[in-house]
Amino acid sequence: MTAVSTVHGGAAIEPLRFSAADLVDLFDTPEAGTPQWHERRAAALRYEASVHPVAAVNTAYRRLAKRHVATARLLEARLRRGPALEG
């Protein structure tokens, strides 16, 4: 399966998981299978990165936010194609 990812600094940012069911299990909430949930998580992580005083933590939060965005894009693409194609 081809990942929906963005390229940043030469490294591809991969989605957290490729299956909505795996996402629900990972985050222990049914909303984790929706693009909106991942967009909200990414926004929260970007905010935390902007206010945290430790640069290494900022970088980690930003990278995790990018993975949530990649996950949201993957879920959006799957919604456009239909649920029968989910892996």
ZANU-591277 format. One record per residue (C-alpha): residue number from 1; z, x, y. Coordinates in nm, 2 decimals. Layout:
// ZANU-591277
(r NUM,(Z,X,Y)),
...
This chain:
// ZANU-591277
(r 1,(0.00,0.00,0.00)),
(r 2,(-0.08,0.12,0.35)),
(r 3,(0.21,0.14,0.58)),
(r 4,(0.19,-0.01,0.93)),
(r 5,(0.33,0.27,1.13)),
(r 6,(0.31,0.43,1.47)),
(r 7,(0.26,0.80,1.53)),
(r 8,(0.50,0.98,1.75)),
(r 9,(0.52,1.35,1.80)),
(r 10,(0.29,1.40,1.49)),
(r 11,(0.52,1.22,1.25)),
(r 12,(0.45,0.87,1.13)),
(r 13,(0.73,0.62,1.18)),
(r 14,(0.76,0.41,0.86)),
(r 15,(0.90,0.06,0.83)),
(r 16,(1.25,0.04,0.69)),
(r 17,(1.12,-0.15,0.38)),
(r 18,(0.79,-0.31,0.29)),
(r 19,(0.93,-0.64,0.14)),
(r 20,(1.10,-0.91,0.34)),
(r 21,(1.32,-0.98,0.04)),
(r 22,(1.43,-0.61,0.03)),
(r 23,(1.51,-0.63,0.41)),
(r 24,(1.72,-0.94,0.35)),
(r 25,(1.91,-0.76,0.08)),
(r 26,(1.94,-0.44,0.28)),
(r 27,(2.09,-0.60,0.59)),
(r 28,(2.26,-0.89,0.41)),
(r 29,(2.12,-1.16,0.64)),
(r 30,(1.82,-1.39,0.59)),
(r 31,(1.71,-1.32,0.95)),
(r 32,(1.63,-0.96,0.85)),
(r 33,(1.31,-1.09,0.70)),
(r 34,(1.17,-1.19,1.04)),
(r 35,(1.00,-0.97,1.30)),
(r 36,(1.22,-1.12,1.58)),
(r 37,(1.54,-0.98,1.41)),
(r 38,(1.40,-0.63,1.40)),
(r 39,(1.28,-0.65,1.76)),
(r 40,(1.63,-0.75,1.87)),
(r 41,(1.78,-0.47,1.66)),
(r 42,(1.54,-0.22,1.82)),
(r 43,(1.63,-0.34,2.17)),
(r 44,(2.00,-0.31,2.09)),
(r 45,(1.96,0.04,1.95)),
(r 46,(1.75,0.15,2.26)),
(r 47,(2.03,0.02,2.48)),
(r 48,(2.29,0.21,2.28)),
(r 49,(2.08,0.53,2.30)),
(r 50,(2.06,0.49,2.68)),
(r 51,(2.44,0.48,2.72)),
(r 52,(2.57,0.71,2.45)),
(r 53,(2.68,1.05,2.58)),
(r 54,(2.57,1.26,2.28)),
(r 55,(2.21,1.36,2.27)),
(r 56,(2.19,1.38,1.89)),
(r 57,(2.31,1.03,1.86)),
(r 58,(2.06,0.91,2.13)),
(r 59,(1.78,1.07,1.93)),
(r 60,(1.90,0.91,1.60)),
(r 61,(1.93,0.56,1.77)),
(r 62,(1.58,0.59,1.92)),
(r 63,(1.43,0.70,1.58)),
(r 64,(1.60,0.41,1.41)),
(r 65,(1.48,0.17,1.68)),
(r 66,(1.12,0.29,1.62)),
(r 67,(1.16,0.21,1.25)),
(r 68,(1.28,-0.14,1.33)),
(r 69,(0.97,-0.18,1.56)),
(r 70,(0.74,-0.06,1.27)),
(r 71,(0.91,-0.30,1.04)),
(r 72,(0.86,-0.59,1.29)),
(r 73,(0.49,-0.50,1.31)),
(r 74,(0.46,-0.50,0.93)),
(r 75,(0.62,-0.84,0.91)),
(r 76,(0.40,-0.98,1.19)),
(r 77,(0.09,-0.86,1.01)),
(r 78,(0.21,-1.02,0.68)),
(r 79,(0.28,-1.35,0.86)),
(r 80,(-0.08,-1.35,1.00)),
(r 81,(-0.22,-1.29,0.65)),
(r 82,(0.01,-1.53,0.47)),
(r 83,(0.31,-1.50,0.24)),
(r 84,(0.11,-1.46,-0.08)),
(r 85,(0.03,-1.10,0.01)),
(r 86,(0.39,-0.98,0.04)),
(r 87,(0.48,-0.68,-0.19)),
